[in-house]
Every structure is written in C-alpha cells, then in structure tokens.
Amino acid sequence: MRRFIQIVLVGFALLMVGFALTRAPDANASVAYVSPYSFEQTYGGGLRLLRVDLGYKILEKDKDTGYILFEYSSPESGNKVYPGSMELVETKDGVHVAVQIPAMPQYHERMIVDALAKKLSNEYGEPPKRDKDKGDKDKDGDKDKPKDGDKDKPKDGDKDKPKDGDKDKPKDG
C-alpha cells in the first residue's frame, strides 16, 4: 500500500510539472508604463516611435479614445507580422501606456515601452512636475484664515483698535 501511494504522488507531481510547462501564457498580459508627460506628447511620441522609428504599419489610430493598432514584426520572426496595440489613458498620476503583442513574448512589449520612455525623455527633456492638487491651491483648505497662533495679532484694519488686554492701559497721546 505504501508503494502505491508513493507512485501516485510521484505521478501527480510529474503531471503538475508537465501541465505547468505546457500551459500557454496569458494572452491578455501587457506591459504598462506611466508617462509623466502630457497626453498629447505621449500619444504623438508613441505614434512617431511605432511608425517612423520602428517602421511598423499603423492599422488604426484614434487620439480621442487613446489607441494605436499596428503590425509588429521582429528580426527573429522573419517577415511574419503580428497584431499589436498601444493604449493610452490619462490618469491623475500621468498617462498610462499599455502595449500588447499577444503572440509574442513579453520582452517585445517591454522593448517598445522602454523605447517610448527614452524617446519622450530625449525629445522633451526632464518631465514637468505634476501638480497633485490641481485646482486646489490651498492644500489645507483654509490657508487664508488666520491660524491659532495669529489670532492675537492685529489685522490690517485693526491696527488702531485696542486689544482686550490694552483696555486698562492709558493711551499715549
């Protein structure tokens, strides 16, 4: 009986290893990058990278919805082309760029994303500082209100008015 259990466990382990090695990678995987540049700079840079720098054929593009469909080919695949996509979405942290080439290993997608980051840096220089509090100039919300330490200080219109502690003091004349 003991020998039977060992054989079943070894067989199960080999089956699991075989399953893990033959399982196809997730086709929905993509490589992402958050660009610190504006949407217009990132979209234009991505389009120029794909069409001009890398020489890929652009199948479809739409700046309003933020995508570019292209035909990807690599030197190792010969003349064979694969469908690829670049998606751009503006977020509060920057422009989220996702590149997908489902038929190819992930390093092909990573190469395009890295090339885009380098291109944007070379063309536009240091990325602009992003204002995390857009539209909200006062971080604490009440910057214009006097602070607790300032409540005893006279305001501009209160210079001539006596303070509570000054009522008993004689005025200099």
C-alpha positions, 0 to 999 in steps of 0.5 A: 500500500505504501508503494502505491501511494508513493507512485501516485504522488510521484505521478501527480507531481510529474503531471503538475510539472508537465501541465505547468510547462505546457500551459500557454501564457496569458494572452491578455498580459501587457506591459504598462508604463506611466508617462509623466508627460502630457497626453498629447506628447505621449500619444504623438511620441508613441505614434512617431516611435511605432511608425517612423522609428520602428517602421511598423504599419499603423492599422488604426489610430484614434487620439480621442479614445487613446489607441494605436493598432499596428503590425509588429514584426521582429528580426527573429520572426522573419517577415511574419507580422503580428497584431499589436496595440498601444493604449493610452489613458490619462490618469491623475498620476500621468498617462498610462501606456499599455502595449500588447503583442499577444503572440509574442513574448513579453520582452517585445512589449517591454522593448517598445515601452522602454523605447517610448520612455527614452524617446519622450525623455530625449525629445522633451527633456526632464518631465514637468512636475505634476501638480497633485492638487490641481485646482486646489491651491490651498492644500489645507483648505483654509490657508487664508484664515488666520491660524491659532497662533495669529489670532492675537495679532492685529489685522490690517484694519485693526491696527488702531483698535485696542486689544482686550488686554490694552483696555486698562492701559492709558493711551499715549497721546 
